[in-house]
Amino acid sequence: MAERPPPLAFLPLLQLSSIGSGSPNRLLFIPPGGTEVDNPPTANFTYSCNGRTCTFTSTSTDDFGLSGCYWYWDHEYLFQPNSGCSLSHTFPRAGSYSVKLTASDDAQQQANKTKTVTVN
């Protein structure tokens, strides 16, 4: 009697996974023996100003998509957060302001980018 060849081994190439609390399940490619990777976002933004009114647009990226962008600026003693990935803001007077963007993904990972904006 001839010997039977060993059974073929099938390696899983796709795995249903959940990254982070509250995140939807995702179909991810996981190499055999590897692990899933969810990198934190990269925060960045552009802006343009006309007088004291500036428009800010997030150019942030994430490997699984962003869940939100949060804008902060501190003019004198007023700390004003706003959510949204693009917004316009009129500063109260000419000067330089520190503007910070926090980009977050659905795994609650965050990245920050701060720029100094000068308005006339």
C-alpha positions, -999 to +999 in steps of 0.1 A: +000+000+000+014+034-010+019+060+016-005+090+015+012+124+012+008+146+043-022+169+043-017+203+029-014+231+055-035+261+048-023+293+065-048+320+073-042+351+053-072+371+065-083+374+100-113+392+115-099+415+142-110+442+165-084+470+172-092+493+201-122+497+222-153+505+203-137+500+169-155+481+142-142+447+133-118+448+104-107+423+078-069+426+080-040+409+062-019+392+088+012+374+075+017+339+089+033+342+123+028+380+122+006+403+142-018+431+132-004+466+134-024+498+139-001+527+137-010+560+154-021+589+131+003+615+117-010+650+124-005+679+101-025+709+088-024+737+064-039+772+068-045+804+050-054+838+064-071+868+051-067+895+077-076+881+111-097+852+096-079+820+090-091+787+075-074+755+089-076+722+071-063+690+085-040+669+062-036+642+089-034+606+079-040+572+095-037+537+083-073+529+092-088+563+089-093+592+114-121+594+138-117+631+145-097+662+145-096+686+175-084+722+172-070+742+200-057+777+202-047+799+232-051+836+227-043+852+260-063+834+286-091+820+264-087+783+256-112+773+229-115+737+215-134+730+184-140+697+166-140+690+129-112+685+104-116+719+087-127+752+101-124+790+100-116+812+129-114+850+133-088+859+159-096+889+181-066+910+171-035+910+150-006+890+165+009+855+166-011+825+179-002+790+187-026+766+169-026+729+178-043+701+160-049+668+177-058+640+153-072+608+167-081+574+152-108+549+163-083+530+185-079+563+206-044+568+194-035+605+190-009+627+173-004+665+177+009+692+154+014+728+166+022+758+143+025+795+150+001+815+130+006+852+125-024+874+116-025+910+106 
